[in-house]
Structure formats: structure tokens, C-alpha cells
Amino acid sequence: MSARHDDSDLFALRRAIDSIDDRIHDLLMERTEKVMEVGRIKGSDPDRETPFYRPEREADIHRRLEARHRGPLPKVALHRIWREIISASLSLEKKLSVVYLGSEAAFAHRAALKQFGSSFALVPAATIDELFREVEAKRADYGVAPVENSSEGMVTHTLDRFVDSPLSICGEVYLSTTHALLSMESAMERIHTVYATSLAASQCGAWLERRLPAIRVRGVESTAAAVGIVCREAGSAAIASPELPDAQGLVVLAKHIEDRADENRFLVIGRQGPGRSGRDKTSLLFFFRDQPGFLYQVLGIFARRGLNLTRIESRPSRKQAWEYLFFLDLAGHRDDPPVAGALEELAAMVGVTVKVLGSYPECAL
């Protein structure tokens, strides 16, 4: 008797879920129709390049939904669901392409999926230079480039590329990283060489020293390059994402070989910068004549306006010996009055050259 009662309860619950699914489907179709109407309005002026992807708008959607969310669905699941809804809807307005560093299932690929969803055309690039060139030449709409690791610091090649590039930073993505040792070999005893980026090798240094102390570690520019070599070279292994074997047919010899839990920051680059989202960052670079107290004066411009500097990094300018570029991140959008005032004052200083790399939403996912 109780079993029949349980079956009846389950049947009623499933019918209720089916009814909810139907309502969700109807609302999704209604939402899609509104999105397509937005696309028609954006595309009505053929002489105007209107951005279809609006990072500030998407950040606002995610923040608003998170603020009203009370569970029981985890917030991370909520963001993933809406990421795919937005991605699929946007693809009906216009099919956009995103170039990322590395290969499928590599960290930059995962960062691109996290930011754009699976409905965008995701295209790999072998190097950071190639990634920038693809967006600059309009062969891709956006790019996803690594810029910072929570333990090892900045990816200097990405910073250097911004010096002469006309591209803007449109967004940022944070991604927790785990590393695995991948190979075409089935046993670790057969490995004589490990290929890895300098960052990955550093992140896994203690594990390599403990488990493979006599093995050569050779540096490569990207994880894609490491995997490409390993697919051809017997007795070699690569440090890469544990998700790569699904795409490459490699064997996972060891998982979680990183020395500590790290987080990587990626920048989304494009040809047009987004508007204000209400919680933004601005990135810029500047350089000046080498003279006492000049950096102190520059930083004072931001301090007097109460602006929070979240990152400052120096790099050789490569134009003159002992001349340095400074890369700086600060809280706020370039159109916010305090930020706009600081940038104007900085640009007016004699001997200072300033380039705003972009204002973009703080990571909302």
C-alpha cells in the first residue's frame, strides 16, 4: 500500500516538474524573441559598427540574478545556466568568434567558455602574438589572453603586446587551475622529458623535483605546443589541463600535480571597449622621464581622488636602456568623474605618456 502511495507521489511530482519545464521553455522562447528584436535594431544601420556583445550588460544580468538568488541551486550553477542562455541567444543576433591561446580544453579555452559560453566560435592560437593579430585583423571578434597568476605574477608577453596594439581590454576572467601530467606513454617510468610553459613548470616545481628529479623539463611558449610535441615524441610528457585527454587521446599519468591551488586571470580583448557596468576596472600603461620623485607624483594623482590601485607592474620599455613602462589597474571606469579627472591630470604632466588599455566590468562569474 505504501509503495503505491510512493509511486503516486512521484508521478505527481514529475508531472509538476514537466509543467514547470514547459513554462521555462515558453519563457526562454519569449526571451529569445526579444533578443532577436534587439539584434534587428542593432543591425538596422549598416554604416555603424554596433557591438553585439556587451560585457557590461552581461555583468549586470549576472550580478542582478545573484543578488536575488536564495538557492537551493548553487550560485555557480546559476551562472553557468545563464551563461549558456545568453550565449545561445547572442548567436542568433550574430555569430561571433573568439580566439584563445592554446588548444581545446587548455586553460585559456576553459576561460573562453566561462566568459562566452559554447555558442561562440572558439578558435585556438599558437602564440600570444598570433592571438592579438587575429583580433587586430578582424579575423576574430575577441581574444582571451592570460595575464596573471596568483602565485607567479604577470604574464609579461601579454603586457608587452599591449604597448603597440590598438586593441582594448573588454573583460576579465578568473579560473582556478589544476595540472596533470599527460603522455602517450602508459607508465611514468618511460618518461625522459617533460614539456611545459614556464608558469606551469613553476607551479609544479616541487612535485617534479619529488617525483621526477632526474627528468629534463623543457620550456615551451604554450600548453598547445607542449601537447603537440608529446603527441609526436616518444618518452615525453606535458603539464596541462586534466581535461585535455578527452580531446587529444593522451593518458593521464598523474593528477593534481600543482604545488598549491592557484588562480589565473585572463583578459578579454577586442576592438571596442564596453560602457559602464557600475563595478568596473580600468587598465592603463604610462612611462615618463627618469627623475627623482616622479612616480610618487603620479601615484599621488590617484590617491588624492581616493582611487584604489589594484595592480601596478613595471616592464622595460625595450626602446631605451633603463626606461620602464608601468602597467596599472584601478577600480572604476574611465567615464567615472574621479577616474576621468585622474587620467586628464596624468596626461597633462610634462614628460608623461599615457595609454588607456580599457575599462571593463570586474569579473562577475
N, C-alpha and C positions, 0 to 999 in steps of 0.2 A: 504494500500500500504506500509506504514512504517512498519507494523507488519511483512509482508512478507520479507521486506528488513532486518529486525532484525533477523528473522529466518534464512535467507540466511547467514548472517554474523556469527551467532552462529554455523551453520553447518560447515562453512569453518574453523572456529577456532578449533572446535572439531576434524575435520579431520587432521588439523595441529598438534594438541596435540597427536592424535593417531600415527601419523608418527614419532613424537619425542619419544613417548613411545617405538615404535618398535626399534628405533636406540639405546635407552637406554638399552633395553633388549639384543640386539645384542652385545653391548659393555660389558654388565655385563657377558654374556656367554664367551666372549673373555677373559675378566679379570679372570674369574673362571678357564679357561683352563690354563692360565699362573700360577695361584696359585697352581693348581694340579700338574703342572710340577715341581714347587718348592718343593712340598711335596714329589714327587718321588725322587728328588735329595737328600733331607734330609734323606729319609728312605733307601737310597741305601747301607748304611754301617750299618749292624745290630749290630756291636760291639761298635758303638758310639751312645751315648745318645745326639742327636741333638735337641735343643729346637725348638718346632714348634711355640710356642707363643713367639713373640719377642716384648716386650713392647717398646723398643727404636725405632723399625721400625714403629710401630703403632703411636707412639707420633709424629714421623716425618711426617707421612701421614696427621694427623690431623692439625699439625702446618702449613704444606705447603698449604693445602686446605684453611685454614682460612686466610692465608696471601694473597691468590689470590681472595678471596671471595669479591664480591661487592654487594651482595643482588640481588633481594629483599627478598629471603628466609632468615629467621633469622639464625644466626650462630649456635644457639643451635639445630635447626632442621637439619642443615647440618651435625653436628657432630653425631646426632642420626642416620641419614640415613647411614652414612659411618660406624658407629659402627656396624650396623646390616649387612652391606655388608661384612665387614671384618670378623665378627663372623661367618656368613654362609659360607664364603669361607674357613676359617680356619677349620671348622668342616669337610670339605671334605678332608683336609690333614690328620687330626687326631681328634677323638672325645675326647676332654679334659674335665676334671671335676674340679669344683671349690666348695670348702666348705666355708660356711659363717656362722656367728653367728646369731642364732635366727630362725625365721620361715619365710615362704613365705610372701612377701610384707613388712617385717620388714626393718629397715633402712639398715642393712648390706646386705640384699637381693637386695634392690634397688641399693646399691653401686656396688654389683657384676654385676648386669645387666648393669649399666652405664659403667663399665670397660670392660666387656667381651661380652655383648650382649646376646640375648636369645638362641643362638645355642649351647652354652656350657651347659653341665650337671651341674646344680646348686643343691648342697646338703646341707641341714641345719645341724648345730652342736649346741648342747645344751649349751656348755661351751667353753670358750677360750682354755682351756686345750685340750678338745676333738678336736677342730679345728686344733691346732698345731699337735696333734698326727696323725690325718688323713693324713696330708701332709707329715709328717716325715716318716710314714709307707708306703707311696706311694699308699695309697688308694684314694687319691685325688691329682691332679696335682698342684693346687694352693689353697690358702685360702685368705679370706677377713676379716680382724680383725679391730675393732675400736681402735683408738689410741689417739684421741684428740678431744676435743670440744672447740669451740672458746670462750666460757664463763667459762666453768668449768675446763679446763685444760686437763691433760693427763689421759688416761685410764691405771692405774698403773698395772693391772693384765697382760695386753698385754706386757708392758715393762718388767715386771718380767720374763715372759715366754721366752723372747729372751736371757736371761742370759745363759741358758744351752741348748738352741735349736740350731741345725746345720743349720736351715733354713735361707734364705736370704730374704731381702726386695726387691721386684721386681717392685713395683709401688706404687702409692698413688691415692686415690680418695677423692674428696671433695663433700659433699652432704648437701644441706640445709635441715633442719629438721622442720617439723611441727608435733605437737602432738594432739591426740584426746583421749577422754575418751570412752572406749569400754566396753560393758557388754552384758550379755544375758538378762538382765532386760530391760524393755521398759521405765522406768522412773528413774530419778536421785534420787528421794526421797526414793527409795528402796535400795540404796547402803549404806552398812555399812563398807566396806573395799576396799581400792584401792591398787593394787599391781603395783609396778614399779621398775625399776632399780634406783640406787641412782642418776645417772645422770639425768634420765627423771624426777624423783621427784623433783630434784633441779631446773631443767629448768621450771617446772610448779608450783613451790612453792607458788608464790603469788596468782595464780588462785585457787589452792587448799585451801589456807587459806581464801580466799574471798568467794568462792562458797561452799566449803565442810569443814568448820572449825572443825566440831566435828567428822570427819571421820578418821579412822585409816589408815595410809599409811604404808604398809609393803614392805620391800625391797626384791628384787629377783635378781639373777645374770644376767638374760637376759629377753628381751621382750617376747621371746618364752615361758619362764617359767611363766611369768605373764599371758599371754593369756591362757596357759594350765590350770592354776588354775581357771581362770574366767569361762572357759568353763564347769567346774565341780562344782563350788561353787556358790550357790545362794546368791544374795545380794552383789556380788563383782564386781569390775570394774578394768580395766587395762589401764595404759597410754601406748599408742602405736601409730603406724602409722595409719592415717585415711584410708589407702588403705587396711588394714587387713580384714575388714568385708567381702570383696569380696571372700576371701579365707576361712574364719573361720565361717561365718554366724552370726557374732556379730552385735550388734546395736550400732550406733554412738550416744552417749548421748550428746557430746559437741565436737566441732572442734576448732582448733587454741587455745589451752589452754596454750601454751608456753608463758612465760613472755616476751620473746624477740626473735627476729629472730636469730637463731644460725646456725652455720655450723659445721658439723662433718668431721673429717679426718679419713680415713681408710687406712690401709696398705695392699698391696697385697704381700703375702709371698709364696715362692716357694723354690725348691731345687737348682736352678741355677740363678745367677744374670745376668741381661742384660748388654749389651755393652753401649757405649756412645751414647747419642742422641743429644748432643750439648747444652742441657739445663737440667742439672741433679742435683740431691741431693745425698749426702752421709750421712748415719746414722751410728753412732758407739757408743759403750759404753767403758768406761775406769774406772779404780779405782787405787788408789795409797796410799802409807803410809800417815797417817795424820801428816803433818808437816807444819809450817808456810810458806806461800807464794807459796806452790806447785801448787795450782790451777791457780794462777796468771802466773806462768811459763808455765803451759800447754796451757792456752789460748793465751799467747804471741806467741806460735809457729804458730798459725793460723793468728794472727794479723800481724806478720811480712811478711806473704805471701799475705796479702790483701784478705783473705778468709772470706766470710760473714757467720757468725754463725746465723742460723735462729731459733734455739731452743736449750736450754740446760736445763736439768732436773736432779735432784738428787733423788736417792732412797736408802733406807737401803739395804745393801748387803745381809742381812739375814745369813751371815756366821760368823760375829764377831760384837760385840756390838760397835756402833758408827762408823762403817765402811760404807762408802757410795759408790754407783755406780753413775756415771754420764753418762746420755744419751745426745747425741749431734747430731744435724742436721746441715749440712753446704752445701753451694752452690758449685756444682762441682762434677765430677765423680772421683772415686778413681784412674782411669788411667790418669787423667789430671796431668801434671807435678807438679803444685803447691800443689794439694791435696796429690799426692803420696809422695812428699817431706815432707809434714807436718806429714803424717802418719808414715813415716820412722823415722823422728826425735822423734815423740812421743813414738814410740815403743822402741827406743834406750834409753829413760830416765830410770835411775835406779829406781826401785820400782814401775814402772807403768805397768799395764796390759791393753792391748787394744784389742778390738774385733770389727771388721768392720761388721756391720749388713747388709750392702748392699749399692750399688749405683744404682740409678734408675731414670727414667725420671720424671721431675716435672710434675704435673698434667696438661694435655693438653686439658681436656674437661671441 
